[in-house]
Amino acid sequence: MTREEKSIAIEDLTAQLAEANIVYVADISGLNADITSKLRRACFKAGIKLEVIKNTLLVKAMEASANDYGELPTVLTGNSAIFISDVANGPGKIIKDFRKKSAKPVLKGAYINAEVYIGDDQLDALATIKSREELIGELIGLLQAPAQRVISALQNQFANEDVAETEA
């Protein structure tokens, strides 16, 4: 890769990182072609962009980005792939699912909404983070519950009054 190609790659990667609030970094080395293809397909179906990237280019892009990636550049050793997503737990779920079949991918770290998570031991926590849609659904359910109880109580009251009137 020439200097010019590297600078273009860094600019493109910096632009991608600037638009992303959710970035996972994992080691996918050692996966055979079939499993790698399945991983890419699963990411595509989930709306996750998966890209194998050189560590030095990723470090330079992170440094050039307006986001603070904290200690994340320090874990960039060996082979690295980035997962860019709009859903916080999406890449975590996919990595965890693929880990049932093999030891890879190994999570190196993640950047989620200005929070940095380092290490593979964070995978379970990241995979169970609730998505925005799940949180909104829970909130709506909590807000509707008292109103539903009032309506139910009123319906029971009116039903009891109707029974009392027909008996009289």
URKAQUI-V971021 format. One record per helix or strand. SS is the DSSP state (H for helix, E for strand). FROM is the first residue (numbers start at 0). LEN is the number of residues. Records with the same first field share a line. If there is no record, write none. Layout:
SS=FROM-LEN ; FROM-LEN
This chain:
H=2-17 ; 32-13 ; 54-10 ; 71-4 ; 89-10 ; 119-8 ; 131-36
E=21-6 ; 48-5 ; 79-6 ; 105-7 ; 114-4
